[in-house]
């Protein structure tokens, strides 16, 4: 399967672990919905921001994660929910 994927234009140059990560992400989307996965990513970004702020006192980096969370939230709200079941 990996050999086939590596021949695809959007996959060429990716490492095996990147392909596996992409496959896992696709399974998450297929198992729930794109909106649900985006919401999970939003929460992860927020949690990273809090962790960085509390443990590393790097407010600039924490703000970047908060902005990322907001952008993911905007994207989540911009697209219709597509259920694949």
KAJOTA-V5084 format. One record per residue. N is the residue number from 1. RES is the residue in three letters. SS is DSSP state (H for helix, E for strand, C for the rest). PSI is psi in degrees with one decimal (none if undefined). D_CENTER is the distance of its C-alpha to the mean C-alpha in Angstrom with 2 decimals. Layout:
# KAJOTA-V5084
n->[N	N]
res->[RES	RES]
ss->[SS	SS]
psi->[PSI	PSI]
d_center->[D_CENTER	D_CENTER]
This chain:
# KAJOTA-V5084
n->[1	2	3	4	5	6	7	8	9	10	11	12	13	14	15	16	17	18	19	20	21	22	23	24	25	26	27	28	29	30	31	32	33	34	35	36	37	38	39	40	41	42	43	44	45	46	47	48	49	50	51	52	53	54	55	56	57	58	59	60	61	62	63	64	65	66	67	68	69	70	71	72	73	74	75	76	77	78	79	80	81	82	83	84	85]
res->[UNK	UNK	UNK	UNK	UNK	UNK	UNK	UNK	UNK	UNK	UNK	UNK	UNK	UNK	UNK	UNK	UNK	UNK	UNK	UNK	UNK	UNK	UNK	UNK	UNK	UNK	UNK	UNK	UNK	UNK	UNK	UNK	UNK	UNK	UNK	UNK	UNK	UNK	UNK	UNK	UNK	UNK	UNK	UNK	UNK	UNK	UNK	UNK	UNK	UNK	UNK	UNK	UNK	UNK	UNK	UNK	UNK	UNK	UNK	UNK	UNK	UNK	UNK	UNK	UNK	UNK	UNK	UNK	UNK	UNK	UNK	UNK	UNK	UNK	UNK	UNK	UNK	UNK	UNK	UNK	UNK	UNK	UNK	UNK	UNK]
ss->[C	H	H	H	H	H	C	C	C	C	C	C	C	C	C	H	H	H	H	H	H	H	H	H	H	H	H	H	H	H	H	C	E	H	H	H	H	H	H	H	H	H	H	H	H	H	H	H	H	H	H	H	H	H	H	C	C	C	H	H	H	H	H	H	H	H	H	H	H	H	H	H	H	H	H	H	H	H	C	C	C	C	E	C	C]
psi->[-43.7	-37.5	-43.3	-46.4	-37.8	-18.9	-12.8	138.3	-37.8	-5.8	-27.1	135.2	-10.2	147.3	160.1	-40.6	-30.6	-40.0	-43.2	-40.9	-41.4	-42.7	-41.6	-41.2	-42.6	-39.2	-38.7	-44.6	-45.4	-33.2	-21.6	-95.0	162.8	-41.6	-41.4	-40.9	-41.3	-38.2	-38.8	-41.7	-39.4	-46.2	-41.6	-43.6	-43.8	-41.9	-36.9	-42.0	-45.0	-44.1	-45.4	-42.9	-44.0	-35.9	-24.3	-8.6	36.1	85.2	-32.1	-46.5	-39.1	-40.9	-34.7	-39.4	-36.1	-42.6	-39.8	-42.8	-42.0	-40.3	-39.8	-40.9	-43.3	-41.6	-40.8	-41.0	-11.6	-20.5	146.4	153.6	127.5	112.5	132.3	14.2	none]
d_center->[23.08	21.49	24.53	24.02	20.35	21.43	23.89	21.40	21.09	17.29	17.26	20.30	19.94	16.85	17.65	17.96	15.28	12.75	14.11	13.96	10.28	9.78	12.37	10.92	7.74	10.49	12.61	10.43	10.44	14.09	14.94	14.05	12.77	10.11	11.04	10.80	7.22	6.55	9.22	7.95	5.06	8.24	10.38	8.81	9.25	12.65	13.60	13.01	15.15	17.75	17.98	18.47	20.95	22.88	23.01	22.94	24.40	22.36	22.13	21.06	17.89	17.32	17.82	15.25	12.57	14.30	14.24	10.51	10.41	13.17	11.75	8.75	11.70	13.83	11.71	11.58	15.30	16.09	15.54	17.57	16.46	16.88	17.91	18.28	20.85]
